[in-house]
């Protein structure tokens, strides 16, 4: 599966049960990253491979076979909201950094 951003750049190119090189499409020529989890003959009907865990980014989650949650957030996956105060602090620091950079150049 290739996740492609609005500019056409590949964000993720993942596969399961091995890797392969894409032929065609935005991921053309890229080698997939195996997620390291597979569905074996013993996987119950109605299960799928999905991300589980708690966090704010891809690295916070792990792949697992779990009951299918088609059209909904994966069971066992919780997104932790970033507090608005941290977002404000981050944008303020970026603004100050840009202001300082302009003063040095101008």
C-alpha positions as CSV (number, residue, x, y, z in Angstrom):
1,X,0.0,0.0,0.0
2,X,1.3,3.4,-0.9
3,X,0.2,6.5,1.0
4,X,0.7,9.5,-1.3
5,X,0.5,13.2,-0.2
6,X,-1.3,15.9,-2.2
7,X,1.9,16.8,-4.1
8,X,2.3,13.2,-5.3
9,X,5.2,12.3,-3.0
10,X,5.1,8.9,-1.4
11,X,4.8,9.2,2.4
12,X,4.7,5.4,3.2
13,X,5.0,2.4,1.0
14,X,4.3,-0.7,3.1
15,X,3.6,-4.4,2.5
16,X,3.1,-7.6,4.6
17,X,4.5,-11.1,4.1
18,X,7.6,-9.7,2.3
19,X,8.8,-6.8,0.3
20,X,8.5,-5.9,-3.4
21,X,9.4,-3.2,-5.8
22,X,6.5,-1.1,-7.2
23,X,5.9,-1.1,-10.9
24,X,3.9,2.0,-12.0
25,X,2.2,4.6,-10.0
26,X,3.7,7.2,-7.6
27,X,5.8,4.5,-5.8
28,X,7.3,3.2,-9.1
29,X,10.7,1.8,-8.5
30,X,10.5,2.0,-4.6
31,X,11.0,-1.0,-2.4
32,X,8.2,-1.5,0.1
33,X,8.8,-1.8,3.8
34,X,7.5,-5.0,5.3
35,X,5.4,-4.2,8.4
36,X,6.7,-7.4,10.1
37,X,3.2,-8.9,10.7
38,X,1.4,-11.6,8.6
39,X,-1.9,-13.3,8.5
40,X,-1.4,-17.0,8.7
41,X,-3.9,-19.8,8.1
42,X,-4.9,-19.6,11.8
43,X,-6.0,-15.9,11.6
44,X,-9.7,-15.8,12.5
45,X,-12.2,-14.7,9.8
46,X,-13.0,-11.0,10.4
47,X,-9.5,-10.1,11.5
48,X,-7.2,-7.6,9.7
49,X,-3.8,-6.2,10.1
50,X,-4.0,-2.8,11.8
51,X,-2.1,-0.3,14.0
52,X,-2.6,-0.5,17.7
53,X,-1.3,1.5,20.7
54,X,-1.4,5.1,22.1
55,X,0.3,8.1,20.6
56,X,0.4,11.0,18.2
57,X,2.5,9.6,15.3
58,X,3.2,6.4,13.3
59,X,6.2,5.5,15.4
60,X,3.9,5.3,18.5
61,X,1.9,2.4,17.1
62,X,2.6,-1.2,16.2
63,X,1.1,-3.6,13.7
64,X,-1.1,-6.4,14.9
65,X,-3.8,-8.8,13.7
66,X,-7.0,-7.7,15.3
67,X,-10.8,-7.8,14.7
68,X,-11.7,-5.8,11.6
69,X,-13.0,-2.2,12.3
70,X,-13.8,-1.2,8.8
71,X,-14.8,2.5,8.6
72,X,-13.8,3.2,12.2
73,X,-10.7,3.8,14.3
74,X,-8.9,0.6,15.0
75,X,-9.9,-1.1,18.3
76,X,-6.8,-0.7,20.6
77,X,-5.6,2.5,18.8
78,X,-5.9,5.8,20.7
79,X,-4.8,9.1,19.3
80,X,-3.5,11.5,22.0
81,X,-4.4,15.1,21.2
82,X,-1.5,17.6,21.4
83,X,-2.5,20.2,23.9
84,X,-3.3,23.6,22.3
85,X,-0.8,25.3,24.6
86,X,2.0,23.3,23.1
87,X,0.8,24.1,19.6
88,X,0.8,27.8,20.5
89,X,4.2,27.6,22.1
90,X,5.6,25.8,19.1
91,X,4.2,28.3,16.6
92,X,5.4,31.2,18.7
93,X,9.0,29.8,18.9
94,X,9.0,29.3,15.1
95,X,7.8,32.9,14.6
96,X,10.6,34.2,16.9
97,X,13.2,32.1,15.1
98,X,12.1,33.5,11.8
99,X,12.1,37.1,13.2
100,X,15.6,36.6,14.5
101,X,16.7,35.2,11.1
102,X,15.3,38.2,9.3
103,X,17.0,40.7,11.6
104,X,20.4,39.0,11.0
105,X,20.0,39.1,7.2
106,X,18.3,42.5,6.9
